Each structure stands twice: as C-alpha cells, then as structure tokens.
C-alpha cells in the first residue's frame, strides 16, 4: 500500500497540548498519535451508527457523562424502509 503524506497546521499552544497528551499516553510519534485518534473516532462513529451513545461511566455511582462532538452527531443510525431495506438516515 502506498503511503500518503499528511501535513497540517495548528496553533503553537495546541501543539504543546498535543505533545503533553502524547507524554501522558506514552505515545512516541505523531504518526502513532494520529493512528490512535483515528482508531478511537472510527470506533465511536461505528457505535453511533448502531444507535449507541459514547459516554464515560462513573462505576462507583453508576452515572455516566455523554460525549458529543459535531463529527459524531453527523453519524446517522441506519433505518429500515417499509420494504425491509436498510438505508442511511439523512
């Protein structure tokens, strides 16, 4: 598979936040950071497509906090037509 170079610009303070996050998560390269973030977004989008919410659970109190972001709000759960076919909601 051919590699494609991805380049982006972020404000310097945001880049410092990314480096801090990489340190806390023991991520050693920007490529690994991107792949980890993409994996999480792919999983979250698949869960939203199944009609599930993305949340953090406080197990001690059995309370949860739902996570929301525009990209996940855009994911629609498939629906069945009267004929039983599955289509994407729009």
PyMOL CGO cylinders between C-alpha atoms (Angstrom):
from pymol import cmd
from pymol.cgo import CYLINDER

trace = [
    CYLINDER, 0.00, 0.00, 0.00, 1.33, 3.43, -0.94, 0.3, 1, 1, 1, 1, 1, 1,
    CYLINDER, 1.33, 3.43, -0.94, 1.80, 5.98, 1.85, 0.3, 1, 1, 1, 1, 1, 1,
    CYLINDER, 1.80, 5.98, 1.85, 0.39, 9.48, 1.58, 0.3, 1, 1, 1, 1, 1, 1,
    CYLINDER, 0.39, 9.48, 1.58, 1.94, 12.40, 3.44, 0.3, 1, 1, 1, 1, 1, 1,
    CYLINDER, 1.94, 12.40, 3.44, -0.45, 14.34, 5.66, 0.3, 1, 1, 1, 1, 1, 1,
    CYLINDER, -0.45, 14.34, 5.66, 0.56, 17.78, 6.85, 0.3, 1, 1, 1, 1, 1, 1,
    CYLINDER, 0.56, 17.78, 6.85, -1.44, 20.19, 9.00, 0.3, 1, 1, 1, 1, 1, 1,
    CYLINDER, -1.44, 20.19, 9.00, -1.03, 23.47, 10.74, 0.3, 1, 1, 1, 1, 1, 1,
    CYLINDER, -1.03, 23.47, 10.74, -2.08, 24.02, 14.35, 0.3, 1, 1, 1, 1, 1, 1,
    CYLINDER, -2.08, 24.02, 14.35, -1.52, 26.93, 16.71, 0.3, 1, 1, 1, 1, 1, 1,
    CYLINDER, -1.52, 26.93, 16.71, 1.64, 26.58, 18.77, 0.3, 1, 1, 1, 1, 1, 1,
    CYLINDER, 1.64, 26.58, 18.77, -0.25, 26.30, 22.07, 0.3, 1, 1, 1, 1, 1, 1,
    CYLINDER, -0.25, 26.30, 22.07, -2.39, 23.49, 20.65, 0.3, 1, 1, 1, 1, 1, 1,
    CYLINDER, -2.39, 23.49, 20.65, 0.76, 21.69, 19.51, 0.3, 1, 1, 1, 1, 1, 1,
    CYLINDER, 0.76, 21.69, 19.51, 2.13, 21.94, 23.06, 0.3, 1, 1, 1, 1, 1, 1,
    CYLINDER, 2.13, 21.94, 23.06, -1.13, 20.38, 24.31, 0.3, 1, 1, 1, 1, 1, 1,
    CYLINDER, -1.13, 20.38, 24.31, -0.67, 17.54, 21.82, 0.3, 1, 1, 1, 1, 1, 1,
    CYLINDER, -0.67, 17.54, 21.82, 2.89, 16.93, 22.99, 0.3, 1, 1, 1, 1, 1, 1,
    CYLINDER, 2.89, 16.93, 22.99, 1.67, 16.87, 26.60, 0.3, 1, 1, 1, 1, 1, 1,
    CYLINDER, 1.67, 16.87, 26.60, -1.05, 14.38, 25.67, 0.3, 1, 1, 1, 1, 1, 1,
    CYLINDER, -1.05, 14.38, 25.67, 1.49, 12.22, 23.86, 0.3, 1, 1, 1, 1, 1, 1,
    CYLINDER, 1.49, 12.22, 23.86, 3.62, 12.16, 27.01, 0.3, 1, 1, 1, 1, 1, 1,
    CYLINDER, 3.62, 12.16, 27.01, 0.70, 11.23, 29.27, 0.3, 1, 1, 1, 1, 1, 1,
    CYLINDER, 0.70, 11.23, 29.27, -0.31, 8.44, 26.91, 0.3, 1, 1, 1, 1, 1, 1,
    CYLINDER, -0.31, 8.44, 26.91, 3.27, 7.34, 26.24, 0.3, 1, 1, 1, 1, 1, 1,
    CYLINDER, 3.27, 7.34, 26.24, 2.84, 7.89, 22.52, 0.3, 1, 1, 1, 1, 1, 1,
    CYLINDER, 2.84, 7.89, 22.52, 6.24, 8.37, 20.92, 0.3, 1, 1, 1, 1, 1, 1,
    CYLINDER, 6.24, 8.37, 20.92, 5.41, 9.64, 17.43, 0.3, 1, 1, 1, 1, 1, 1,
    CYLINDER, 5.41, 9.64, 17.43, 2.92, 11.96, 15.81, 0.3, 1, 1, 1, 1, 1, 1,
    CYLINDER, 2.92, 11.96, 15.81, 2.03, 9.13, 13.45, 0.3, 1, 1, 1, 1, 1, 1,
    CYLINDER, 2.03, 9.13, 13.45, 1.06, 6.94, 16.42, 0.3, 1, 1, 1, 1, 1, 1,
    CYLINDER, 1.06, 6.94, 16.42, -0.94, 9.84, 17.89, 0.3, 1, 1, 1, 1, 1, 1,
    CYLINDER, -0.94, 9.84, 17.89, -2.86, 10.24, 14.64, 0.3, 1, 1, 1, 1, 1, 1,
    CYLINDER, -2.86, 10.24, 14.64, -3.47, 6.49, 14.31, 0.3, 1, 1, 1, 1, 1, 1,
    CYLINDER, -3.47, 6.49, 14.31, -4.72, 6.27, 17.91, 0.3, 1, 1, 1, 1, 1, 1,
    CYLINDER, -4.72, 6.27, 17.91, -7.06, 9.21, 17.43, 0.3, 1, 1, 1, 1, 1, 1,
    CYLINDER, -7.06, 9.21, 17.43, -8.35, 7.78, 14.16, 0.3, 1, 1, 1, 1, 1, 1,
    CYLINDER, -8.35, 7.78, 14.16, -8.96, 4.37, 15.73, 0.3, 1, 1, 1, 1, 1, 1,
    CYLINDER, -8.96, 4.37, 15.73, -10.99, 5.97, 18.52, 0.3, 1, 1, 1, 1, 1, 1,
    CYLINDER, -10.99, 5.97, 18.52, -13.02, 8.08, 16.08, 0.3, 1, 1, 1, 1, 1, 1,
    CYLINDER, -13.02, 8.08, 16.08, -13.70, 5.07, 13.84, 0.3, 1, 1, 1, 1, 1, 1,
    CYLINDER, -13.70, 5.07, 13.84, -14.95, 3.07, 16.84, 0.3, 1, 1, 1, 1, 1, 1,
    CYLINDER, -14.95, 3.07, 16.84, -17.11, 5.94, 18.12, 0.3, 1, 1, 1, 1, 1, 1,
    CYLINDER, -17.11, 5.94, 18.12, -18.64, 6.53, 14.67, 0.3, 1, 1, 1, 1, 1, 1,
    CYLINDER, -18.64, 6.53, 14.67, -19.46, 2.82, 14.31, 0.3, 1, 1, 1, 1, 1, 1,
    CYLINDER, -19.46, 2.82, 14.31, -21.12, 2.81, 17.74, 0.3, 1, 1, 1, 1, 1, 1,
    CYLINDER, -21.12, 2.81, 17.74, -23.17, 5.92, 16.86, 0.3, 1, 1, 1, 1, 1, 1,
    CYLINDER, -23.17, 5.92, 16.86, -24.22, 4.28, 13.60, 0.3, 1, 1, 1, 1, 1, 1,
    CYLINDER, -24.22, 4.28, 13.60, -25.60, 1.41, 15.74, 0.3, 1, 1, 1, 1, 1, 1,
    CYLINDER, -25.60, 1.41, 15.74, -27.66, 3.94, 17.69, 0.3, 1, 1, 1, 1, 1, 1,
    CYLINDER, -27.66, 3.94, 17.69, -25.46, 3.88, 20.78, 0.3, 1, 1, 1, 1, 1, 1,
    CYLINDER, -25.46, 3.88, 20.78, -24.15, 6.81, 22.77, 0.3, 1, 1, 1, 1, 1, 1,
    CYLINDER, -24.15, 6.81, 22.77, -20.48, 7.41, 23.58, 0.3, 1, 1, 1, 1, 1, 1,
    CYLINDER, -20.48, 7.41, 23.58, -20.04, 8.01, 27.29, 0.3, 1, 1, 1, 1, 1, 1,
    CYLINDER, -20.04, 8.01, 27.29, -17.76, 7.89, 30.30, 0.3, 1, 1, 1, 1, 1, 1,
    CYLINDER, -17.76, 7.89, 30.30, -19.09, 5.78, 33.17, 0.3, 1, 1, 1, 1, 1, 1,
    CYLINDER, -19.09, 5.78, 33.17, -18.52, 6.53, 36.85, 0.3, 1, 1, 1, 1, 1, 1,
    CYLINDER, -18.52, 6.53, 36.85, -18.82, 2.93, 38.04, 0.3, 1, 1, 1, 1, 1, 1,
    CYLINDER, -18.82, 2.93, 38.04, -18.87, 3.83, 41.74, 0.3, 1, 1, 1, 1, 1, 1,
    CYLINDER, -18.87, 3.83, 41.74, -22.01, 5.97, 41.34, 0.3, 1, 1, 1, 1, 1, 1,
    CYLINDER, -22.01, 5.97, 41.34, -23.39, 4.32, 38.20, 0.3, 1, 1, 1, 1, 1, 1,
    CYLINDER, -23.39, 4.32, 38.20, -23.62, 7.70, 36.48, 0.3, 1, 1, 1, 1, 1, 1,
    CYLINDER, -23.62, 7.70, 36.48, -22.44, 8.49, 33.00, 0.3, 1, 1, 1, 1, 1, 1,
    CYLINDER, -22.44, 8.49, 33.00, -21.49, 11.57, 31.05, 0.3, 1, 1, 1, 1, 1, 1,
    CYLINDER, -21.49, 11.57, 31.05, -22.27, 11.51, 27.34, 0.3, 1, 1, 1, 1, 1, 1,
    CYLINDER, -22.27, 11.51, 27.34, -19.57, 12.64, 24.93, 0.3, 1, 1, 1, 1, 1, 1,
    CYLINDER, -19.57, 12.64, 24.93, -20.68, 14.75, 21.99, 0.3, 1, 1, 1, 1, 1, 1,
    CYLINDER, -20.68, 14.75, 21.99, -18.88, 16.34, 19.07, 0.3, 1, 1, 1, 1, 1, 1,
    CYLINDER, -18.88, 16.34, 19.07, -20.14, 17.51, 15.68, 0.3, 1, 1, 1, 1, 1, 1,
    CYLINDER, -20.14, 17.51, 15.68, -18.47, 14.69, 13.74, 0.3, 1, 1, 1, 1, 1, 1,
    CYLINDER, -18.47, 14.69, 13.74, -20.28, 12.07, 15.83, 0.3, 1, 1, 1, 1, 1, 1,
    CYLINDER, -20.28, 12.07, 15.83, -23.57, 13.95, 15.78, 0.3, 1, 1, 1, 1, 1, 1,
    CYLINDER, -23.57, 13.95, 15.78, -23.40, 13.75, 11.97, 0.3, 1, 1, 1, 1, 1, 1,
    CYLINDER, -23.40, 13.75, 11.97, -23.35, 9.93, 12.06, 0.3, 1, 1, 1, 1, 1, 1,
    CYLINDER, -23.35, 9.93, 12.06, -26.81, 8.58, 11.49, 0.3, 1, 1, 1, 1, 1, 1,
    CYLINDER, -26.81, 8.58, 11.49, -28.24, 5.25, 12.52, 0.3, 1, 1, 1, 1, 1, 1,
    CYLINDER, -28.24, 5.25, 12.52, -29.41, 3.16, 9.55, 0.3, 1, 1, 1, 1, 1, 1,
    CYLINDER, -29.41, 3.16, 9.55, -33.15, 2.64, 9.37, 0.3, 1, 1, 1, 1, 1, 1,
    CYLINDER, -33.15, 2.64, 9.37, -35.36, 0.07, 7.70, 0.3, 1, 1, 1, 1, 1, 1,
    CYLINDER, -35.36, 0.07, 7.70, -37.82, 1.07, 4.99, 0.3, 1, 1, 1, 1, 1, 1,
    CYLINDER, -37.82, 1.07, 4.99, -41.35, -0.33, 4.87, 0.3, 1, 1, 1, 1, 1, 1,
    CYLINDER, -41.35, -0.33, 4.87, -39.98, -2.95, 2.47, 0.3, 1, 1, 1, 1, 1, 1,
    CYLINDER, -39.98, -2.95, 2.47, -37.35, -4.02, 5.00, 0.3, 1, 1, 1, 1, 1, 1,
    CYLINDER, -37.35, -4.02, 5.00, -34.36, -2.47, 3.19, 0.3, 1, 1, 1, 1, 1, 1,
    CYLINDER, -34.36, -2.47, 3.19, -31.71, -0.72, 5.29, 0.3, 1, 1, 1, 1, 1, 1,
    CYLINDER, -31.71, -0.72, 5.29, -30.94, 2.89, 4.36, 0.3, 1, 1, 1, 1, 1, 1,
    CYLINDER, -30.94, 2.89, 4.36, -28.98, 5.67, 6.00, 0.3, 1, 1, 1, 1, 1, 1,
    CYLINDER, -28.98, 5.67, 6.00, -30.93, 8.45, 7.68, 0.3, 1, 1, 1, 1, 1, 1,
    CYLINDER, -30.93, 8.45, 7.68, -30.26, 11.84, 6.20, 0.3, 1, 1, 1, 1, 1, 1,
]
cmd.load_cgo(trace, "trace")
